[in-house]
């Protein structure tokens, strides 16, 4: 799915899957790194999200990844989720 072709509902579903993939499952550590790296693919979809979905993901993401545990890509995702939607 190209970001330009995604409906807000499709963007919300894909973004949620990418950002929640790591969850609290007992993944091996190398798999966890790959799942976090894959979160970067959510960045072009985030501007397509409706404001309530974006706000919910922002709160959930902040809770899941406290400041002391975040990698640079996770800070980028938080910035994108914090921006006002276009339109």
VOPAGU-2260 file (C-alpha; in pm, 1 decimal, decimal comma):
REM VOPAGU-2260
SITE   aa  ch    i         X         Y         Z
SITE  UNK   A    0       0,0       0,0       0,0
SITE  UNK   A    1     138,9     338,9     -97,8
SITE  UNK   A    2      69,7     613,7     153,8
SITE  UNK   A    3     -99,6     827,4    -111,8
SITE  UNK   A    4    -344,2     547,5    -192,1
SITE  UNK   A    5    -441,7     470,0     167,1
SITE  UNK   A    6    -776,3     567,6     311,4
SITE  UNK   A    7    -772,0     699,8     669,4
SITE  UNK   A    8    -911,5     364,5     787,6
SITE  UNK   A    9    -642,7     168,3     600,9
SITE  UNK   A   10    -373,1     402,7     731,2
SITE  UNK   A   11    -500,9     360,5    1088,3
SITE  UNK   A   12    -503,3     -18,6    1061,5
SITE  UNK   A   13    -155,5     -42,0     906,3
SITE  UNK   A   14      -7,8     210,4    1150,9
SITE  UNK   A   15    -158,2      28,6    1447,1
SITE  UNK   A   16     -14,8    -302,6    1328,2
SITE  UNK   A   17     332,3    -156,5    1279,3
SITE  UNK   A   18     340,7      28,2    1610,3
SITE  UNK   A   19     193,2    -256,9    1814,8
SITE  UNK   A   20     385,1    -544,8    1655,2
SITE  UNK   A   21     643,0    -563,7    1931,8
SITE  UNK   A   22     382,6    -576,2    2212,5
SITE  UNK   A   23     487,2    -770,8    2519,3
SITE  UNK   A   24     525,0   -1107,0    2352,1
SITE  UNK   A   25     835,8   -1307,6    2438,0
SITE  UNK   A   26    1015,8   -1217,3    2114,0
SITE  UNK   A   27    1387,7   -1296,4    2084,9
SITE  UNK   A   28    1591,6    -976,4    2120,3
SITE  UNK   A   29    1700,5    -968,0    1754,3
SITE  UNK   A   30    1335,6    -995,2    1647,6
SITE  UNK   A   31    1246,4    -703,8    1877,6
SITE  UNK   A   32    1507,7    -483,9    1705,9
SITE  UNK   A   33    1361,6    -569,8    1364,8
SITE  UNK   A   34    1006,7    -494,7    1480,4
SITE  UNK   A   35    1115,0    -156,3    1615,3
SITE  UNK   A   36    1302,3     -81,2    1291,4
SITE  UNK   A   37     989,7    -170,2    1091,1
SITE  UNK   A   38     798,2     100,9    1278,0
SITE  UNK   A   39     966,8     354,9    1047,6
SITE  UNK   A   40     726,1     241,0     774,2
SITE  UNK   A   41     440,8     399,1     971,7
SITE  UNK   A   42     582,5     751,4     925,1
SITE  UNK   A   43     424,3     825,2     582,7
SITE  UNK   A   44      89,2     689,4     705,3
SITE  UNK   A   45      65,1     896,4    1023,4
SITE  UNK   A   46     -40,5    1221,1     847,2
SITE  UNK   A   47    -340,6    1032,9     703,5
SITE  UNK   A   48    -475,7     932,9    1045,3
SITE  UNK   A   49    -788,3    1092,5    1186,9
SITE  UNK   A   50    -714,5    1310,2    1491,9
SITE  UNK   A   51    -875,9    1074,0    1748,9
SITE  UNK   A   52    -679,2     774,2    1618,6
SITE  UNK   A   53    -357,7     975,5    1617,7
SITE  UNK   A   54    -415,2    1094,2    1975,4
SITE  UNK   A   55    -489,6     741,1    2096,9
SITE  UNK   A   56    -174,4     603,6    1934,8
SITE  UNK   A   57      30,1     891,4    2077,2
SITE  UNK   A   58     -80,5     818,5    2433,8
SITE  UNK   A   59     -33,7     443,8    2391,6
SITE  UNK   A   60     309,5     484,3    2228,9
SITE  UNK   A   61     436,6     719,7    2499,1
SITE  UNK   A   62     331,6     471,4    2764,2
SITE  UNK   A   63     484,1     174,2    2581,4
SITE  UNK   A   64     816,0     348,3    2513,2
SITE  UNK   A   65     924,2     572,4    2802,3
SITE  UNK   A   66    1174,7     845,3    2716,7
SITE  UNK   A   67    1472,6     656,8    2860,7
SITE  UNK   A   68    1395,5     352,8    2640,6
SITE  UNK   A   69    1334,8     522,5    2305,8
SITE  UNK   A   70    1544,1     490,8    1994,9
SITE  UNK   A   71    1571,4     775,2    1739,7
SITE  UNK   A   72    1304,1     625,1    1512,1
SITE  UNK   A   73    1064,2     612,0    1806,2
SITE  UNK   A   74    1124,4     981,7    1873,8
SITE  UNK   A   75    1044,9    1051,7    1507,0
SITE  UNK   A   76     721,2     856,4    1537,3
SITE  UNK   A   77     623,3    1047,9    1850,4
SITE  UNK   A   78     692,4    1377,5    1673,7
SITE  UNK   A   79     478,8    1270,1    1378,3
SITE  UNK   A   80     194,9    1159,0    1606,7
SITE  UNK   A   81     216,3    1492,8    1793,4
SITE  UNK   A   82     179,9    1709,0    1479,3
SITE  UNK   A   83    -155,3    1854,9    1392,4
SITE  UNK   A   84    -327,2    1669,9    1107,9
SITE  UNK   A   85    -314,3    1831,5     766,1
SITE  UNK   A   86    -627,0    1953,7     608,0
